[in-house]
Each structure stands twice: as C-alpha cells, then as structure tokens.
Amino acid sequence: MSADLRQLQKEVYQNKIDKGFNTTDVAMEFCRAHEELSEAFKKYNAKEDGVPEEMADVAIFLLGMAEMLNFDLEKEIVRKVAINKKRKYEKINGAWIRVATTEDP
C-alpha cells in the first residue's frame, strides 16, 4: 500500500481538530515531535519493541506541523531528496564531509 503524504497531512490535521488537540502552538509541536523521537531512540537503544510506532508518531507530528505551517511536506521531501542526490561527499579524517553539489561551481 502506498501513502499519499499530502492526504495524510490533511487527515492528521483534521484529527487534531476533531480531538481538540493543539493546532496553533508550533513550538509545542516541535517539542512533542522531539519527545516522540527520543522515545523511539530509547526503545531502540534498549532493544525494546515499539520503535516503528514511535517513529510513526514522529511522522504524524511532522505532517501535522506542515499543515499548521501551510506547506506540502511531501513536496518538500521530494525536493530535498533530489538535492541530496546531487551532493558530493568525501571521507576526511574518518568523517563524511559534503564538498560540493552538482550545481556548485
């Protein structure tokens, strides 16, 4: 099954409205998304079940925030993936460092 992120974004936001959840305090949503990501890491690090569900919670928060901020997250992800594909990296002193993109002179 394939997901239409734009449609999910609208559904997530509508659920927030229907349930009386926050739809105005963006800073709080950033904090809640961070909290969910931390919960996913904690479960991953402890080798506990539930990592996929916690990561889904992170994605849900991101989709809701995108709708709150009035932009299409799916479009932005596609755009950013295309940018990342064009970047060049080199391993310098054991770390991967971005050295250029194909658009760079």
PLY file of the C-alpha trace (Angstrom):
ply
format ascii 1.0
element vertex 105
property float x
property float y
property float z
element edge 104
property int vertex1
property int vertex2
end_header
0.00 0.00 0.00
1.31 3.41 -0.95
0.57 6.52 1.07
-0.31 9.94 -0.26
1.53 12.14 2.25
-0.41 15.25 1.23
-3.68 13.47 2.02
-2.26 12.07 5.27
-1.14 15.59 6.21
-4.73 16.79 5.87
-6.09 13.77 7.77
-3.63 14.27 10.63
-4.61 17.92 10.92
-8.33 17.11 10.79
-7.84 14.54 13.55
-6.15 17.22 15.66
-9.20 19.45 15.15
-11.68 16.61 15.81
-9.93 15.60 19.03
-9.32 19.15 20.27
-5.53 18.82 20.04
-3.16 21.74 19.56
-3.36 23.42 16.15
-1.75 26.78 16.95
1.36 26.35 19.12
4.03 25.29 16.64
6.83 25.46 19.21
4.99 22.93 21.35
4.61 20.63 18.34
8.39 20.78 17.74
8.89 19.75 21.37
6.36 16.92 21.10
7.96 15.63 17.88
11.33 15.69 19.63
9.83 13.82 22.57
8.50 11.10 20.27
11.87 10.80 18.51
13.55 10.48 21.91
11.10 7.73 22.86
11.93 5.87 19.63
15.64 6.16 20.36
15.18 4.99 23.93
13.33 1.89 22.77
15.84 1.25 20.00
18.78 1.67 22.36
17.20 -0.68 24.92
16.32 -3.18 22.16
12.64 -2.88 23.13
9.60 -3.30 20.90
7.74 -0.24 19.70
10.33 1.63 17.64
8.19 1.66 14.45
5.17 3.01 16.36
7.24 5.78 17.94
8.70 6.71 14.56
5.18 6.79 13.14
4.29 9.24 15.93
7.21 11.44 14.83
5.96 11.39 11.24
2.43 12.22 12.39
3.70 15.24 14.30
5.71 16.39 11.27
2.70 16.03 8.99
0.52 17.97 11.40
3.10 20.70 11.75
3.42 21.01 7.99
-0.32 21.55 7.73
-0.22 24.06 10.60
2.55 25.93 8.75
0.70 25.60 5.41
3.23 23.74 3.28
3.22 20.41 1.46
5.67 18.15 3.32
5.60 15.51 0.59
6.68 18.10 -1.99
9.47 19.32 0.30
10.72 15.77 0.93
10.83 15.02 -2.80
12.66 18.31 -3.44
15.19 17.65 -0.66
15.87 14.06 -1.78
16.69 15.39 -5.26
19.09 17.94 -3.73
20.76 15.30 -1.56
21.30 13.00 -4.56
23.36 15.75 -6.24
25.65 16.39 -3.26
29.21 15.09 -3.25
30.90 13.84 -0.09
34.45 12.86 0.78
35.71 10.98 3.79
38.06 13.37 5.58
39.72 12.27 8.83
37.17 9.49 9.20
34.09 11.70 8.72
31.95 12.16 5.61
32.07 15.85 4.66
29.99 17.49 1.95
32.36 19.01 -0.56
30.04 20.09 -3.39
26.76 19.67 -5.21
26.46 19.27 -8.95
25.28 22.89 -9.08
28.40 24.12 -7.26
30.99 25.87 -9.45
0 1
1 2
2 3
3 4
4 5
5 6
6 7
7 8
8 9
9 10
10 11
11 12
12 13
13 14
14 15
15 16
16 17
17 18
18 19
19 20
20 21
21 22
22 23
23 24
24 25
25 26
26 27
27 28
28 29
29 30
30 31
31 32
32 33
33 34
34 35
35 36
36 37
37 38
38 39
39 40
40 41
41 42
42 43
43 44
44 45
45 46
46 47
47 48
48 49
49 50
50 51
51 52
52 53
53 54
54 55
55 56
56 57
57 58
58 59
59 60
60 61
61 62
62 63
63 64
64 65
65 66
66 67
67 68
68 69
69 70
70 71
71 72
72 73
73 74
74 75
75 76
76 77
77 78
78 79
79 80
80 81
81 82
82 83
83 84
84 85
85 86
86 87
87 88
88 89
89 90
90 91
91 92
92 93
93 94
94 95
95 96
96 97
97 98
98 99
99 100
100 101
101 102
102 103
103 104
